[in-house]
Amino acid sequence: MNQQHESTRSNLSAEQLAHATSLGLAERVGDTLRRQGLVLGTAESCTGGLLAGAVTAVAGSSEWFDRGFITYSNEAKVAELDVSPDALHHFGAVSEPVALEMANGVLLVTPGAQVAVSTTGIAGPGGATPGKPVGMVCFGFAMRVGDGISSRAVTHVFAGDRAQVRQAAVEYALRGVLELLGAPVNRR
């Protein structure tokens, strides 16, 4: 990195740097989706539209992004994404089974999308329960394969305040989509 670029980077606020990181990741996601002829959809709870916002901040994203669902309440998860009330009852909204159902639900209700990502978590400062600390976010990643859907879930606990947890979740989700698509990823 040259001296001038290093100096510019150090003058950025944490918020500006996070935005630049998300935008760079979203651009890479878009380039990868475009090259593979695929379209993305999102389902968000704890990130409340920040993921779709990062994606649509990229010029030309309408070529590779179909839609984003903000399903903050359990009722919205059921109504919009066909998440099972039983999964919500047995595992809770912040769980890998629900994250999987959210990601799969995007593909089931969005025929034009082949790839989906979901976020559900506890951004804080309150909301923690035993076994589910503040900062815990569950992600679902899904992709159409033949006549079916291949999906996986992962959970990560992020440090920081509410804004930091939500921003970190967006970056993690974008990196996860890159991994799903087989693109190289730097997991800081």
C-alpha distance (Angstrom), angle and dihedral (degrees) to the residues before:
residue distance angle dihedral
M1 . . .
N2 3.76 . .
Q3 3.79 123.4 .
Q4 3.83 95.3 -109.4
H5 3.82 93.4 50.3
E6 3.82 90.3 47.9
S7 3.79 90.9 51.2
T8 3.82 92.4 48.7
R9 3.78 91.3 49.1
S10 3.82 93.1 51.5
N11 3.82 90.1 53.0
L12 3.81 92.5 58.1
S13 3.77 118.1 99.9
A14 3.80 117.8 -120.8
E15 3.81 88.4 -106.4
Q16 3.82 92.9 52.0
L17 3.79 91.5 47.4
A18 3.83 91.3 49.9
H19 3.81 90.2 50.1
A20 3.80 90.9 49.2
T21 3.81 90.6 49.5
S22 3.82 92.5 49.7
L23 3.79 91.8 46.3
G24 3.80 91.9 49.8
L25 3.80 91.4 49.3
A26 3.81 91.9 46.1
E27 3.81 90.0 51.2
R28 3.81 89.9 52.2
V29 3.82 90.6 48.2
G30 3.81 89.8 50.5
D31 3.80 93.7 48.1
T32 3.81 91.0 49.2
L33 3.80 94.1 46.7
R34 3.81 91.5 47.1
R35 3.82 92.5 50.0
Q36 3.81 90.4 49.9
G37 3.81 94.2 43.5
L38 3.81 92.8 -120.7
V39 3.80 134.6 138.0
L40 3.82 127.4 -144.3
G41 3.79 132.4 -141.6
T42 3.81 127.8 -175.5
A43 3.80 137.7 -153.4
E44 3.79 116.8 -164.3
S45 3.74 136.7 -175.4
C46 3.82 112.7 155.3
T47 3.81 94.0 24.7
G48 3.81 90.4 54.1
G49 3.81 97.3 -155.4
L50 3.81 98.5 -37.5
L51 3.81 90.8 116.0
A52 3.81 93.5 51.8
G53 3.80 87.4 43.1
A54 3.80 91.5 55.7
V55 3.79 90.5 48.2
T56 3.79 95.0 48.2
A57 3.81 91.7 46.7
V58 3.81 84.8 75.7
A59 3.79 112.9 90.9
G60 3.80 110.4 -118.5
S61 3.80 94.6 20.9
S62 3.81 90.4 136.5
E63 3.83 85.8 77.9
W64 3.82 91.8 64.6
F65 3.83 107.9 16.3
D66 3.81 121.5 74.3
R67 3.80 106.7 176.0
G68 3.76 148.0 -39.9
F69 3.78 128.1 -133.4
I70 3.80 120.4 -151.1
T71 3.78 102.9 -158.5
Y72 3.77 103.3 170.6
S73 3.81 97.5 155.7
N74 3.77 126.4 58.3
E75 3.80 88.5 -121.1
A76 3.81 90.3 57.3
K77 3.81 91.4 49.5
V78 3.81 89.7 54.1
A79 3.82 96.7 41.6
E80 3.81 99.4 41.9
L81 3.80 103.7 30.6
D82 3.80 103.4 22.6
V83 3.81 92.5 -119.6
S84 3.78 108.8 175.4
P85 3.82 115.1 -106.1
D86 3.81 85.7 -144.5
A87 3.82 91.5 59.0
L88 3.79 90.2 49.3
H89 3.80 91.1 48.8
H90 3.82 97.4 44.5
F91 3.82 100.5 37.6
G92 3.80 105.2 18.1
A93 3.78 128.4 -124.6
V94 3.80 91.0 -77.5
S95 3.79 99.4 63.9
E96 3.76 140.3 103.6
P97 3.83 93.5 -114.0
V98 3.81 90.4 56.3
A99 3.82 92.3 44.1
L100 3.82 88.2 53.1
E101 3.79 92.5 48.8
M102 3.80 90.2 48.9
A103 3.82 93.3 52.1
N104 3.80 92.6 43.4
G105 3.80 89.0 46.5
V106 3.79 91.4 57.9
L107 3.80 89.8 57.8
L108 3.80 93.4 43.0
V109 3.83 93.5 54.3
T110 3.82 97.5 33.5
P111 3.80 110.4 61.5
G112 3.82 91.7 179.9
A113 3.81 94.9 60.2
Q114 3.79 124.6 81.3
V115 3.82 98.2 176.7
A116 3.82 129.5 47.3
V117 3.77 139.0 179.8
S118 3.80 129.5 -170.3
T119 3.79 136.1 -168.1
T120 3.79 128.6 -160.9
G121 3.78 123.3 162.6
I122 3.77 153.5 114.4
A123 3.79 110.4 -79.8
G124 3.81 93.5 175.1
P125 2.85 158.8 165.3
G126 3.82 84.3 174.4
G127 3.77 132.5 10.8
A128 3.78 100.9 80.5
T129 3.79 118.0 142.4
P130 3.81 131.0 -179.3
G131 3.80 107.0 -64.2
K132 3.81 92.3 9.1
P133 3.81 110.6 79.9
V134 3.78 127.9 -173.8
G135 3.79 107.0 -83.7
M136 3.81 94.9 36.9
V137 3.81 111.8 133.6
C138 3.80 126.9 177.1
F139 3.79 118.1 -153.2
G140 3.78 130.0 -161.4
F141 3.79 121.8 -159.4
A142 3.80 120.2 -170.9
M143 3.78 136.4 175.1
R144 3.77 133.9 -179.2
V145 3.80 111.1 -112.2
G146 3.79 116.2 -178.0
D147 3.80 107.1 -51.8
G148 3.81 93.4 -20.7
I149 3.78 143.9 55.1
S150 3.79 126.4 -106.7
S151 3.79 113.1 -155.8
R152 3.76 142.5 168.8
A153 3.77 136.5 -176.4
V154 3.76 132.5 -147.6
T155 3.78 134.1 -177.9
H156 3.78 126.3 -147.2
V157 3.80 131.6 178.0
F158 3.80 114.1 -142.9
A159 3.80 126.9 -161.5
G160 3.77 123.9 -134.1
D161 3.76 141.9 54.2
R162 3.81 125.3 -46.3
A163 3.81 94.7 -82.4
Q164 3.81 92.5 46.8
V165 3.82 93.1 49.2
R166 3.80 92.0 49.5
Q167 3.82 92.9 46.7
A168 3.80 92.2 47.1
A169 3.81 89.3 50.0
V170 3.81 91.1 53.9
E171 3.81 91.4 51.1
Y172 3.82 91.6 46.0
A173 3.82 91.1 50.0
L174 3.80 92.3 50.5
R175 3.80 91.4 48.7
G176 3.80 88.7 48.7
V177 3.80 91.2 54.2
L178 3.80 89.5 51.2
E179 3.81 89.5 51.7
L180 3.80 91.0 48.1
L181 3.80 88.9 53.8
G182 3.81 92.1 49.4
A183 3.80 95.5 -110.8
P184 3.82 120.5 143.1
V185 3.79 112.2 -98.5
N186 3.78 133.5 -166.3
R187 3.83 106.0 -144.6
R188 3.82 100.7 -163.0
